[in-house]
Amino acid sequence: MIRGPGSPLSFLVAGWTWILLTSLVGLATFLGIVRGSPLPPGLRMLHVHGALIGGFVQMITGFALGAIELAGHEAKRTPHRALFFGLNLAALGLAAGSWLRNSNLIIAGGLFLLAGFIPMARNMIKALRTCPGWTSLSGYFFGIALIGLFGAVVLGEVLAGAWFPTWHGILRLGHVHGGLLLFLALGTVGTIQLALPPLMYRPLRSAGLGQTVLLLLPAGAAGLVTGFILSSVHIQLVAGSCLLVALALCTWNLFQTWSHASQPGSSATDHLMTSLFLLFTMTLTGMAVGINVLWTPPVMPYGTLHLVAYTHMAFIGFLLQAIVGGLCCTLPALLAAQRVTSQKKRPAYRAVLERIMNRWRALQVSTLNFGTLGLVLIASLTWNLPLSSPWIQTAAWVSFGLLLSNLTWFTMKIAQVVGTPPSPERAGAHH
């Protein structure tokens, strides 16, 4: 099992560090909005690009490399140092360029990301193929997701260069929604559907329903992107309905798999199931927003704070939950394989690490959920109360405290798991 820069563990730790640091920037920006003294707009773009590229994309790559190592022959593995440094330089260039409003830095960061696209895509597909539920339809599904990532990066380069100013609005919509909907949303949901049943030691309850989801999700996501580009609310509502049905079927199928599993739940399964439910809720809310704007003027006013609450239900409620769930199951397996060479003694050490990850799991999930829902509550209160209201200020600080405490707590768990060595009797030929 390889170690150091370029190992799966290095991608995961570096990715979580990016998420942690950019989350602090995001929380500060959110408090600035609520307190009526918004921070410079460049900080928001730094927060977004740092979290998405340095955090989520890097961690997805780390999960993929980890799955390949755990399924293959360790002696033949080589560290992906060029990809590791390239991804982090890409994130740094995009974050710094966004903060400084320097298009050259943004373009350079995008080029680093494009250079790493082929090895990233190859490893992601290779890792997904290790899942027992993989089918030929899965290949098409994840191919669409990867096309979304590639397209989002290319469009981002065009936007940074300002080469087609008259098309700026359309290009920006394609850049944002191609990356978020086609890559992150589709890719994450598809991965959860593949990875969750093995975690529960059960096959997917209905393989046919799973295949239906793989057909409906890309159709709904592509329809939404089209609706956004054409500024057609009606297309968005039809596509959103398709996406909603697909998510409902996926969530129900996985819930049935979970309810019939003989193994008890874990932090990983709790977070992954919760992330799907919150994505379903976010999609339902998005459809309500679309219906709302059909009226002129809209029935319910919709401002910056409402947009922040809606998007962060996706980023925190869906993506962060999925990432935390992935870490809960991947870190113990990776560390056990790296530190204990004896196949017979490895499960005991892995069980120790899993117990650390599962400690206070209900509180871990609930603080993240209530912190996210706190953002929604604050946005809802602004319909009837001014930002200076003590109710809004109190809710903002409570939500801030819940999210910050959850991030701090989980970071301490990661540090404890990484810092827990195997006992001599478990290590075998420890290396």
LUMPAGU-174294 format. One record per atom (N, C-alpha, C): x, y, z; residue in one letter. Coordinates in steps of 0.02 Angstrom, whole numbers, padded with zeros to 5 digits, always signed. Layout:
! LUMPAGU-174294
XYZA...
//
This chain:
! LUMPAGU-174294
+00042-00059+00000M+00000+00000+00000M+00044+00062+00000M+00035+00106-00049I+00078+00164-00056I+00061+00217-00004I+00111+00260+00011R+00102+00312+00060R+00129+00378+00033R+00121+00432+00072G+00149+00496+00053G+00107+00532+00000G+00133+00587-00027P+00096+00625-00079P+00080+00581-00139P+00018+00582-00161G-00003+00540-00216G-00036+00476-00195G-00036+00460-00130S-00073+00402-00106S-00146+00420-00097S-00191+00371-00096P-00262+00387-00085P-00273+00428-00021P-00237+00410+00033L-00244+00445+00096L-00225+00519+00089L-00174+00534+00050S-00153+00604+00041S-00207+00644+00006S-00241+00614-00044F-00296+00649-00078F-00353+00663-00029F-00368+00614+00013L-00424+00621+00060L-00409+00673+00113L-00349+00672+00142V-00331+00719+00195V-00326+00790+00166V-00293+00797+00108A-00287+00863+00077A-00356+00890+00057A-00398+00846+00031G-00466+00867+00011G-00507+00890+00070G-00503+00853+00126W-00540+00874+00186W-00512+00940+00213W-00448+00950+00208T-00418+01014+00230T-00445+01072+00189T-00450+01063+00123W-00480+01115+00081W-00552+01128+00102W-00591+01075+00114I-00661+01084+00133I-00665+01122+00199I-00623+01103+00247L-00625+01135+00313L-00608+01209+00308L-00555+01226+00273L-00533+01296+00269L-00583+01339+00230L-00607+01313+00174T-00654+01352+00134T-00723+01356+00168T-00739+01307+00209S-00802+01310+00247S-00799+01368+00297S-00741+01379+00328L-00734+01435+00374L-00744+01501+00337L-00718+01506+00276V-00730+01566+00235V-00804+01573+00219V-00836+01517+00202G-00907+01519+00187G-00950+01539+00246G-00934+01512+00305L-00971+01531+00365L-00962+01605+00381L-00901+01631+00372A-00889+01702+00384A-00929+01745+00335A-00931+01723+00272T-00970+01759+00221T-01044+01760+00237T-01069+01702+00260F-01139+01697+00279F-01157+01743+00337F-01114+01744+00388L-01126+01789+00444L-01123+01862+00423L-01079+01877+00375G-01075+01945+00350G-01140+01967+00317G-01171+01922+00278I-01235+01937+00246I-01289+01949+00298I-01293+01905+00348V-01345+01910+00399V-01337+01973+00441V-01276+01992+00454R-01263+02051+00496R-01263+02116+00457R-01279+02111+00391G-01284+02172+00351G-01218+02203+00331G-01163+02166+00337S-01097+02191+00317S-01062+02138+00276S-01085+02127+00214P-01058+02073+00172P-00984+02081+00159P-00949+02025+00157L-00877+02024+00143L-00866+02033+00067L-00805+02048+00046P-00791+02058-00026P-00815+01998-00068P-00845+02013-00127P-00873+01958-00168P-00821+01907-00190P-00757+01927-00194G-00705+01879-00214G-00699+01821-00165G-00716+01832-00101L-00713+01779-00052L-00763+01723-00067L-00820+01743-00094R-00872+01693-00109R-00847+01646-00164R-00815+01674-00216M-00790+01632-00270M-00730+01590-00247M-00689+01618-00202L-00635+01579-00173L-00664+01519-00135L-00716+01532-00096H-00750+01479-00058H-00776+01425-00105H-00809+01445-00159V-00840+01397-00204V-00788+01354-00240V-00739+01387-00272H-00690+01349-00311H-00643+01308-00267H-00625+01335-00209G-00583+01297-00163G-00618+01234-00138G-00682+01242-00119A-00720+01185-00092A-00733+01133-00146A-00753+01155-00207L-00772+01108-00259L-00712+01071-00288L-00659+01108-00306I-00601+01076-00339I-00553+01047-00288I-00529+01090-00242G-00482+01065-00192G-00514+01015-00145G-00579+01023-00131G-00613+00979-00085G-00648+00921-00118G-00705+00934-00150F-00747+00879-00174F-00715+00839-00230F-00689+00873-00282V-00659+00836-00338V-00598+00796-00315V-00557+00826-00272Q-00498+00791-00247Q-00517+00731-00204Q-00569+00738-00163M-00589+00682-00121M-00621+00626-00162M-00659+00644-00213I-00687+00593-00257I-00631+00554-00290I-00578+00590-00311T-00520+00556-00339T-00487+00510-00288T-00481+00534-00225G-00452+00492-00172G-00493+00430-00159G-00560+00436-00159F-00603+00377-00149F-00592+00327-00205F-00586+00353-00267A-00576+00308-00324A-00510+00270-00318A-00456+00307-00303L-00391+00274-00297L-00390+00225-00239L-00425+00243-00184G-00429+00197-00127G-00465+00132-00145G-00521+00139-00182A-00559+00079-00202A-00517+00034-00247A-00477+00064-00291I-00435+00024-00337I-00382-00013-00297I-00350+00021-00249E-00298-00011-00209E-00326-00068-00166E-00384-00055-00137L-00413-00107-00093L-00436-00168-00133L-00451-00158-00196A-00475-00214-00237A-00419-00248-00276A-00359-00217-00279G-00307-00244-00323G-00246-00270-00286G-00192-00272-00322H-00128-00298-00296H-00086-00239-00273H-00075-00235-00208E-00042-00176-00180E+00028-00166-00207E+00065-00218-00219A+00135-00212-00240A+00142-00177-00307A+00091-00179-00348K+00095-00149-00414K+00072-00076-00416K+00050-00049-00359R+00025+00019-00357R+00081+00070-00355R+00071+00124-00391T+00119+00180-00390T+00083+00243-00368T+00118+00288-00333P+00085+00349-00311P+00069+00396-00370P+00014+00430-00365H-00007+00477-00417H+00014+00547-00396H+00080+00558-00393R+00105+00622-00367R+00089+00680-00414R+00096+00668-00480A+00083+00722-00528A+00009+00743-00524A-00036+00695-00518L-00107+00710-00512L-00122+00746-00447L-00090+00725-00393F-00101+00757-00328F-00080+00830-00329F-00019+00843-00351F+00004+00913-00353F-00033+00953-00405F-00051+00922-00461G-00088+00958-00512G-00157+00980-00488G-00192+00935-00452L-00258+00952-00426L-00254+01009-00375L-00204+01005-00331N-00198+01057-00280N-00176+01123-00310N-00133+01122-00362L-00115+01183-00396L-00174+01212-00434L-00215+01168-00462A-00276+01191-00496A-00322+01226-00447A-00333+01195-00389A-00376+01225-00338A-00348+01291-00314A-00282+01293-00304L-00249+01354-00281L-00255+01410-00333L-00244+01392-00396G-00250+01442-00449G-00320+01470-00456G-00369+01425-00454L-00439+01447-00460L-00461+01489-00400L-00441+01467-00340A-00460+01504-00279A-00427+01573-00277A-00361+01573-00289A-00325+01637-00287A-00347+01683-00343A-00357+01655-00403G-00381+01695-00459G-00449+01725-00446G-00493+01687-00414S-00560+01713-00397S-00555+01770-00346S-00511+01760-00297W-00504+01811-00244W-00473+01875-00272W-00422+01868-00316L-00386+01926-00342L-00417+01953-00406L-00469+01919-00431R-00500+01937-00495R-00447+01936-00551R-00405+01886-00550N-00351+01879-00599N-00368+01821-00646N-00386+01838-00707S-00408+01786-00754S-00351+01740-00775S-00289+01765-00775N-00232+01722-00793N-00223+01665-00743N-00230+01680-00678L-00225+01628-00628L-00281+01577-00635L-00341+01601-00651I-00399+01556-00659I-00387+01510-00719I-00363+01539-00775I-00349+01499-00834I-00295+01447-00820I-00242+01468-00784A-00189+01420-00766A-00216+01364-00723A-00257+01380-00674G-00287+01329-00632G-00330+01281-00673G-00369+01308-00720G-00410+01266-00763G-00369+01220-00806G-00311+01244-00830L-00268+01202-00872L-00239+01144-00831L-00220+01157-00769F-00197+01103-00725F-00252+01051-00716F-00314+01075-00709L-00371+01029-00700L-00383+00988-00763L-00379+01021-00821L-00388+00985-00884L-00334+00933-00894L-00272+00950-00873A-00217+00903-00881A-00228+00840-00840A-00262+00847-00784G-00275+00789-00741G-00340+00753-00756G-00378+00778-00806F-00445+00750-00817F-00442+00677-00838F-00399+00659-00885I-00397+00590-00910I-00377+00540-00855I-00323+00552-00817P-00308+00505-00763P-00363+00503-00709P-00394+00560-00695M-00449+00559-00647M-00507+00517-00672M-00528+00530-00734A-00585+00494-00762A-00570+00419-00766A-00510+00401-00788R-00492+00330-00794R-00495+00295-00727R-00469+00328-00675N-00469+00297-00609N-00539+00294-00578N-00580+00345-00591M-00648+00344-00565M-00688+00286-00595M-00684+00278-00660I-00720+00223-00693I-00692+00155-00670I-00626+00151-00665K-00595+00088-00643K-00618+00069-00573K-00624+00119-00528A-00647+00106-00460A-00720+00085-00459A-00762+00118-00497L-00833+00102-00498L-00846+00032-00525L-00803+00011-00571R-00811-00056-00599R-00797-00111-00548R-00765-00094-00492T-00753-00144-00440T-00817-00159-00401T-00868-00116-00407C-00931-00127-00370C-00971-00184-00402C-01001-00227-00362P-01037-00285-00390P-01098-00265-00432P-01125-00206-00422G-01186-00186-00458G-01172-00153-00525G-01109-00152-00548W-01091-00118-00610W-01122-00154-00670W-01152-00115-00717T-01180-00143-00779T-01156-00099-00837T-01172-00121-00897S-01153-00080-00956S-01188-00012-00955S-01249-00009-00928L-01284+00055-00923L-01248+00102-00875L-01216+00074-00824S-01178+00115-00777S-01122+00152-00814S-01092+00119-00863G-01038+00151-00901G-01063+00213-00938G-01121+00209-00969Y-01150+00267-01003Y-01168+00322-00953Y-01195+00302-00896F-01217+00350-00845F-01157+00390-00820F-01104+00356-00799F-01046+00392-00772F-01006+00427-00827F-01013+00403-00889G-00983+00439-00945G-01014+00508-00953G-01080+00511-00946I-01115+00576-00949I-01092+00622-00892I-01084+00593-00833A-01061+00633-00775A-00992+00662-00788A-00947+00622-00817L-00879+00646-00830L-00878+00697-00887L-00922+00689-00935I-00929+00740-00988I-00950+00807-00957I-00994+00803-00906G-01015+00863-00871G-00957+00899-00838G-00911+00860-00807L-00852+00891-00776L-00807+00923-00828L-00794+00886-00882F-00750+00913-00935F-00780+00976-00965F-00845+00974-00980G-00878+01032-01009G-00877+01092-00963G-00887+01080-00898A-00886+01135-00849A-00818+01168-00846A-00764+01129-00850V-00697+01157-00847V-00682+01197-00910V-00700+01170-00968V-00688+01205-01031V-00727+01271-01033V-00790+01269-01013L-00830+01330-01013L-00803+01380-00962L-00776+01355-00906G-00745+01400-00857G-00685+01436-00886G-00645+01400-00927E-00588+01431-00960E-00611+01486-01009E-00664+01471-01046V-00690+01521-01093V-00716+01582-01056V-00750+01571-01000L-00775+01627-00959L-00718+01669-00932L-00666+01636-00906A-00610+01672-00877A-00574+01714-00930A-00569+01688-00991G-00537+01725-01045G-00580+01781-01074G-00646+01780-01058A-00693+01830-01084A-00688+01834-01160A-00684+01776-01192W-00675+01775-01265W-00742+01783-01302W-00798+01769-01270F-00863+01777-01302F-00909+01816-01255F-00897+01881-01246P-00935+01919-01196P-01010+01920-01208P-01032+01917-01270T-01104+01919-01283T-01139+01854-01260T-01100+01801-01253W-01128+01736-01231W-01114+01722-01157W-01093+01773-01121H-01071+01762-01052H-01124+01728-01009H-01187+01751-01013G-01240+01723-00971G-01252+01650-00984G-01256+01631-01048I-01268+01561-01066I-01209+01517-01047I-01148+01543-01060L-01088+01504-01043L-01084+01493-00968L-01102+01544-00929R-01099+01537-00856R-01149+01485-00831R-01209+01487-00860L-01260+01437-00840L-01236+01367-00857L-01207+01358-00916G-01181+01292-00934G-01124+01270-00890G-01079+01318-00873H-01023+01303-00829H-01046+01280-00760H-01092+01318-00730V-01114+01303-00662V-01154+01239-00660V-01204+01234-00703H-01250+01177-00698H-01221+01113-00729H-01176+01120-00776G-01142+01061-00803G-01101+01027-00749G-01064+01067-00711G-01023+01038-00658G-01063+01013-00599G-01112+01053-00578L-01150+01034-00518L-01201+00979-00531L-01239+00986-00585L-01292+00937-00598L-01265+00873-00630L-01228+00881-00685L-01207+00822-00723L-01152+00783-00688L-01103+00819-00659F-01047+00783-00628F-01061+00767-00554F-01069+00819-00513L-01074+00808-00441L-01139+00773-00421L-01196+00798-00445A-01260+00767-00425A-01267+00697-00454A-01260+00691-00521L-01268+00625-00552L-01216+00576-00526L-01152+00599-00527G-01098+00554-00507G-01105+00530-00435G-01125+00576-00390T-01131+00557-00320T-01189+00510-00308T-01247+00524-00338V-01305+00481-00330V-01291+00411-00359V-01261+00410-00419G-01245+00345-00449G-01195+00305-00408G-01146+00340-00379T-01097+00306-00337T-01128+00279-00273T-01173+00318-00243I-01207+00295-00182I-01248+00232-00198I-01282+00232-00255Q-01323+00173-00273Q-01279+00112-00284Q-01218+00121-00309L-01173+00065-00319L-01139+00043-00254L-01119+00092-00213A-01076+00077-00155A-01115+00059-00092A-01176+00084-00084L-01212+00073-00021L-01232+00000-00009L-01258-00036-00059P-01276-00107-00046P-01218-00149-00021P-01157-00145-00050P-01101-00184-00021P-01085-00165+00051P-01096-00102+00070L-01084-00082+00140L-01133-00117+00187L-01192-00134+00160M-01243-00168+00200M-01242-00244+00189M-01193-00266+00148Y-01186-00338+00133Y-01251-00367+00104Y-01283-00327+00061R-01344-00347+00028R-01342-00324-00045R-01370-00362-00092P-01378-00335-00160P-01433-00282-00160P-01433-00240-00210L-01485-00190-00217L-01552-00224-00220L-01600-00198-00182R-01665-00230-00175R-01697-00245-00242R-01696-00196-00288S-01725-00207-00355S-01674-00182-00407S-01642-00229-00442A-01594-00211-00493A-01628-00173-00550A-01689-00192-00567G-01726-00159-00620G-01740-00086-00603G-01759-00074-00541L-01771-00005-00519L-01706+00036-00521L-01651+00003-00504G-01587+00037-00508G-01569+00057-00579G-01584+00014-00627Q-01571+00030-00697Q-01616+00087-00721Q-01679+00087-00697T-01725+00142-00715T-01699+00209-00691T-01671+00209-00630V-01641+00270-00602V-01585+00295-00646V-01543+00249-00671L-01486+00267-00713L-01509+00296-00780L-01570+00281-00801L-01597+00310-00862L-01631+00377-00850L-01668+00382-00795L-01706+00444-00781L-01663+00502-00757L-01612+00487-00716L-01571+00541-00688L-01536+00583-00741L-01501+00553-00790P-01469+00595-00841P-01519+00634-00883P-01577+00602-00896A-01629+00637-00935A-01653+00699-00898A-01666+00692-00833G-01689+00749-00793G-01636+00802-00787G-01573+00782-00775A-01519+00831-00767A-01506+00868-00832A-01505+00832-00889A-01494+00864-00953A-01552+00912-00970A-01612+00891-00952G-01670+00935-00963G-01665+00999-00922G-01642+00993-00860L-01634+01052-00817L-01582+01100-00845L-01525+01072-00867V-01473+01115-00896V-01501+01151-00958V-01538+01115-00999T-01569+01146-01058T-01618+01201-01039T-01659+01186-00988G-01707+01236-00965G-01673+01299-00938G-01618+01290-00902F-01581+01348-00875F-01551+01389-00932F-01521+01355-00981I-01489+01391-01037I-01540+01429-01078I-01599+01398-01089L-01652+01430-01128L-01696+01477-01086L-01682+01480-01021S-01723+01521-00974S-01797+01502-00979S-01810+01437-00986S-01879+01413-00991S-01897+01378-00925S-01941+01410-00887V-01962+01382-00823V-02003+01318-00835V-02040+01316-00888H-02082+01257-00902H-02039+01195-00916H-01985+01204-00955I-01940+01147-00966I-01907+01127-00901I-01888+01176-00860Q-01858+01161-00795Q-01905+01120-00751Q-01969+01137-00752L-02017+01101-00709L-02028+01030-00733L-02031+01021-00799V-02040+00952-00826V-01978+00910-00810V-01919+00939-00822A-01857+00902-00807A-01849+00891-00733A-01868+00941-00692G-01865+00933-00620G-01910+00877-00595G-01968+00869-00626S-02014+00815-00608S-01983+00747-00623S-01948+00743-00681C-01914+00680-00699C-01859+00665-00648C-01821+00717-00629L-01768+00708-00580L-01796+00688-00512L-01852+00718-00494L-01884+00703-00430L-01907+00630-00426L-01936+00606-00481V-01958+00536-00483V-01899+00489-00477V-01844+00505-00513A-01785+00463-00511A-01755+00460-00441A-01751+00518-00408L-01724+00520-00340L-01769+00483-00291L-01834+00489-00300A-01881+00453-00256A-01872+00378-00264A-01866+00354-00326L-01856+00283-00338L-01790+00258-00309L-01737+00298-00319C-01671+00280-00293C-01672+00276-00217C-01700+00327-00185T-01703+00329-00112T-01744+00271-00084T-01802+00258-00116W-01845+00203-00093W-01810+00136-00101W-01777+00125-00157N-01743+00062-00171N-01687+00050-00119N-01648+00103-00105L-01595+00095-00056L-01621+00089+00015L-01677+00122+00029F-01708+00115+00096F-01732+00043+00106F-01761+00014+00054Q-01784-00055+00059Q-01724-00102+00067Q-01669-00088+00032T-01608-00128+00040T-01583-00123+00112T-01583-00062+00139W-01560-00051+00208W-01605-00086+00259W-01670-00081+00249S-01717-00110+00298S-01714-00186+00299S-01691-00217+00245H-01686-00291+00243H-01616-00316+00256H-01570-00270+00272A-01501-00290+00285A-01495-00321+00354A-01454-00373+00359S-01444-00405+00423S-01393-00368+00465S-01350-00328+00433Q-01299-00291+00468Q-01328-00227+00499Q-01305-00207+00558P-01329-00144+00586P-01302-00085+00546P-01336-00028+00553G-01314+00031+00517G-01248+00057+00544G-01222+00109+00511S-01159+00140+00531S-01162+00214+00514S-01111+00250+00535S-01107+00321+00517S-01107+00329+00441S-01073+00284+00407A-01070+00289+00334A-01139+00283+00303A-01177+00231+00322T-01243+00222+00292T-01291+00278+00313T-01285+00302+00375D-01327+00357+00398D-01317+00419+00355D-01254+00437+00345H-01239+00498+00306H-01260+00490+00233H-01247+00432+00204L-01263+00423+00133L-01339+00423+00121L-01377+00390+00164M-01449+00391+00157M-01477+00462+00168M-01450+00497+00218T-01473+00565+00232T-01458+00611+00173T-01400+00602+00142S-01382+00646+00086S-01431+00639+00028S-01454+00577+00015L-01503+00567-00039L-01569+00600-00022L-01591+00592+00041F-01654+00622+00061F-01652+00698+00055F-01596+00729+00074L-01590+00802+00070L-01585+00825-00002L-01555+00785-00047L-01555+00803-00118L-01626+00801-00145L-01664+00752-00124F-01735+00748-00145F-01772+00810-00121F-01761+00829-00058T-01793+00889-00030T-01773+00951-00067T-01708+00956-00084M-01683+01015-00120M-01715+01019-00190M-01722+00962-00224T-01754+00961-00290T-01826+00983-00285T-01862+00960-00234L-01931+00981-00223L-01935+01056-00211L-01889+01082-00171T-01887+01154-00158T-01872+01193-00221T-01827+01167-00263G-01811+01199-00326G-01871+01204-00371G-01913+01152-00372M-01973+01154-00412M-02022+01206-00385M-02025+01212-00318A-02068+01264-00288A-02044+01334-00307A-01979+01343-00310V-01950+01408-00332V-01970+01422-00404V-01966+01370-00446G-01985+01378-00517G-02058+01397-00524G-02101+01364-00487I-02173+01380-00490I-02185+01452-00465I-02147+01471-00414N-02154+01538-00385N-02140+01593-00436N-02088+01583-00478V-02070+01636-00525V-02116+01639-00586V-02162+01591-00592L-02211+01595-00647L-02259+01653-00638L-02268+01674-00575W-02311+01731-00561W-02271+01796-00568W-02304+01849-00590T-02273+01915-00594T-02316+01966-00556T-02291+01991-00500P-02228+01973-00467P-02234+01906-00432P-02178+01875-00412P-02180+01810-00378P-02221+01813-00314P-02254+01758-00298V-02295+01755-00238V-02252+01766-00176V-02194+01735-00174M-02147+01742-00118M-02084+01776-00143M-02063+01831-00111P-02000+01864-00131P-01941+01816-00123P-01892+01823-00168Y-01836+01777-00168Y-01772+01818-00177Y-01730+01819-00123G-01670+01860-00124G-01607+01820-00115G-01552+01857-00102T-01486+01825-00096T-01483+01773-00041T-01512+01789+00016L-01508+01742+00072L-01546+01678+00058L-01601+01683+00020H-01638+01623+00002H-01597+01579-00046H-01561+01612-00092L-01519+01575-00138L-01462+01540-00101L-01433+01575-00052V-01380+01545-00010V-01406+01483+00026V-01466+01489+00056A-01495+01433+00093A-01509+01374+00046A-01535+01388-00013Y-01552+01335-00060Y-01490+01299-00086Y-01439+01338-00106T-01379+01306-00133T-01342+01266-00080T-01343+01291-00018H-01306+01256+00034H-01343+01196+00062H-01407+01191+00047M-01441+01128+00061M-01411+01073+00017M-01388+01094-00043A-01354+01046-00088A-01282+01035-00066A-01245+01090-00056F-01174+01082-00041F-01161+01049+00027F-01198+01070+00078I-01187+01041+00145I-01231+00980+00156I-01296+00988+00142G-01343+00934+00156G-01333+00873+00113G-01314+00883+00050F-01305+00826+00004F-01232+00807-00004F-01191+00853-00032L-01122+00835-00049L-01079+00822+00012L-01083+00867+00062L-01041+00857+00122L-01061+00794+00160L-01127+00780+00164Q-01150+00718+00196Q-01121+00658+00160Q-01122+00660+00093A-01096+00604+00054A-01021+00595+00064A-00984+00651+00066I-00912+00648+00077I-00895+00620+00146I-00931+00643+00197V-00920+00618+00265V-00936+00544+00269V-00991+00523+00237G-01008+00452+00235G-00954+00411+00202G-00927+00438+00146G-00873+00403+00111G-00811+00396+00154G-00794+00449+00191L-00735+00446+00236L-00745+00395+00291L-00806+00392+00317C-00820+00346+00373C-00807+00273+00354C-00818+00255+00292C-00806+00185+00273C-00739+00175+00239C-00711+00227+00207T-00649+00218+00170T-00587+00223+00214T-00585+00271+00260L-00525+00279+00301L-00506+00217+00341L-00553+00185+00377P-00534+00124+00414P-00507+00069+00368P-00538+00060+00311A-00516+00008+00265A-00446+00023+00237A-00434+00086+00218L-00369+00105+00190L-00314+00098+00242L-00326+00124+00302L-00275+00123+00354L-00260+00052+00376L-00311+00010+00380A-00300-00059+00400A-00258-00096+00347A-00273-00084+00283A-00235-00116+00230A-00163-00091+00228A-00153-00027+00245Q-00086+00002+00243Q-00043-00020+00302Q-00073-00027+00361R-00034-00037+00422R-00030-00109+00446R-00074-00152+00423V-00074-00222+00447V-00068-00267+00386V-00013-00303+00382T-00001-00345+00323T-00036-00413+00329T-00050-00435+00389S-00082-00500+00399S-00157-00495+00383S-00179-00535+00334Q-00250-00534+00315Q-00294-00556+00374Q-00269-00601+00416K-00309-00626+00471K-00317-00574+00527K-00264-00534+00538K-00266-00486+00592K-00294-00417+00572K-00300-00406+00506R-00322-00340+00482R-00393-00322+00503R-00442-00369+00502P-00511-00350+00521P-00517-00324+00592P-00477-00349+00638A-00481-00326+00707A-00461-00252+00713A-00408-00234+00678Y-00385-00164+00680Y-00436-00119+00644Y-00462-00143+00588R-00513-00105+00552R-00574-00093+00595R-00593-00143+00635A-00651-00136+00679A-00640-00083+00732A-00578-00077+00756V-00561-00024+00805V-00572+00044+00773V-00548+00053+00712L-00555+00118+00678L-00628+00133+00661L-00665+00081+00643E-00736+00092+00628E-00775+00112+00690E-00755+00085+00748R-00789+00105+00810R-00778+00179+00824R-00718+00203+00809I-00704+00275+00819I-00749+00316+00772I-00755+00295+00710M-00796+00331+00662M-00870+00328+00679M-00892+00274+00710N-00963+00266+00727N-00982+00297+00795N-00933+00323+00830R-00946+00350+00897R-00993+00411+00892R-01045+00411+00932W-01093+00467+00934W-01120+00483+00864W-01136+00431+00826R-01154+00442+00756R-01219+00481+00749R-01268+00471+00793A-01331+00507+00788A-01319+00582+00797A-01277+00600+00845L-01262+00670+00857L-01223+00700+00798L-01180+00661+00769Q-01140+00683+00712Q-01185+00700+00653Q-01233+00657+00638V-01279+00669+00582V-01326+00727+00598V-01352+00728+00658S-01403+00779+00675S-01374+00849+00677S-01312+00859+00702T-01284+00926+00703T-01274+00953+00633T-01254+00909+00587L-01245+00931+00517L-01313+00947+00486L-01364+00906+00501N-01430+00918+00474N-01461+00982+00501N-01460+00990+00566F-01492+01049+00596F-01454+01113+00579F-01387+01108+00572G-01350+01166+00551G-01370+01188+00481G-01380+01138+00436T-01402+01153+00367T-01473+01182+00367T-01518+01150+00404L-01587+01173+00407L-01592+01242+00439L-01542+01259+00482G-01541+01325+00512G-01535+01379+00459G-01496+01366+00406L-01490+01414+00351L-01557+01425+00317L-01595+01370+00308V-01661+01375+00278V-01708+01415+00323V-01705+01403+00388L-01747+01439+00435L-01733+01514+00433L-01669+01532+00431I-01650+01603+00429I-01679+01636+00366I-01670+01602+00309A-01696+01630+00247A-01773+01638+00250A-01807+01590+00280S-01880+01593+00286S-01902+01651+00331S-01864+01662+00384L-01882+01715+00431L-01878+01785+00398L-01835+01792+00347T-01827+01858+00316T-01889+01879+00277T-01936+01834+00265W-01999+01854+00233W-02041+01898+00278W-02032+01891+00343N-02073+01929+00390N-02034+01973+00439N-01968+01961+00444L-01928+01997+00493L-01867+02030+00461L-01845+02087+00486P-01784+02118+00459P-01722+02079+00482P-01666+02089+00446L-01605+02053+00463L-01580+02069+00534L-01597+02128+00558S-01576+02148+00625S-01616+02115+00681S-01668+02077+00663S-01710+02045+00713S-01669+01998+00757S-01680+01999+00822P-01643+01952+00866P-01657+01879+00850P-01717+01865+00822W-01733+01796+00803W-01685+01772+00747W-01675+01815+00697I-01631+01797+00641I-01559+01793+00664I-01538+01841+00705Q-01469+01841+00729Q-01454+01780+00772Q-01502+01762+00816T-01493+01703+00859T-01490+01639+00817T-01537+01634+00769A-01537+01575+00725A-01473+01570+00685A-01446+01627+00664A-01384+01627+00625A-01325+01600+00667A-01320+01624+00729W-01265+01601+00772W-01273+01528+00793W-01336+01506+00803V-01347+01435+00820V-01327+01391+00761V-01349+01410+00701S-01332+01371+00641S-01256+01371+00631S-01225+01429+00638F-01152+01435+00633F-01118+01389+00683F-01142+01389+00745G-01112+01347+00797G-01119+01273+00783G-01177+01252+00758L-01188+01181+00743L-01142+01158+00686L-01138+01197+00633L-01097+01178+00576L-01022+01177+00595L-01001+01229+00632L-00931+01233+00651L-00912+01176+00699L-00957+01162+00747S-00942+01108+00794S-00940+01040+00759S-00983+01031+00708N-00983+00968+00671N-00918+00960+00632N-00897+01013+00597L-00834+01010+00560L-00775+00997+00606L-00774+01031+00664T-00719+01022+00712T-00719+00951+00739T-00778+00927+00757W-00785+00860+00786W-00762+00807+00736W-00784+00813+00674F-00766+00761+00625F-00692+00765+00608F-00664+00825+00606T-00592+00832+00595T-00552+00797+00650T-00576+00803+00712M-00543+00769+00768M-00549+00694+00761M-00605+00670+00734K-00613+00598+00722K-00562+00573+00670K-00555+00612+00616I-00507+00594+00565I-00437+00590+00595I-00419+00642+00634A-00353+00643+00666A-00343+00583+00713A-00396+00566+00749Q-00391+00509+00796Q-00383+00443+00759Q-00420+00435+00704V-00416+00373+00665V-00346+00367+00633V-00323+00421+00602V-00257+00420+00570V-00202+00410+00622V-00212+00437+00682G-00161+00432+00734G-00165+00371+00779G-00212+00325+00765T-00218+00264+00805T-00180+00207+00772T-00123+00188+00798P-00084+00133+00768P-00113+00065+00787P-00098+00015+00749P-00119-00053+00769P-00078-00076+00828P-00109-00115+00872S-00071-00144+00928S-00022-00196+00901S+00033-00208+00934P+00084-00255+00908P+00056-00323+00890P+00008-00348+00930E-00018-00414+00915E-00063-00415+00853E-00089-00354+00834R-00131-00351+00774R-00089-00336+00712R-00031-00304+00720A+00004-00278+00662A+00033-00331+00617A+00049-00389+00644G+00081-00439+00603G+00150-00414+00583G+00166-00421+00521A+00228-00393+00494A+00216-00321+00477A+00213-00280+00529H+00196-00209+00521H+00251-00173+00484H+00233-00133+00434H+00284-00098+00395H+00265-00026+00387H
//
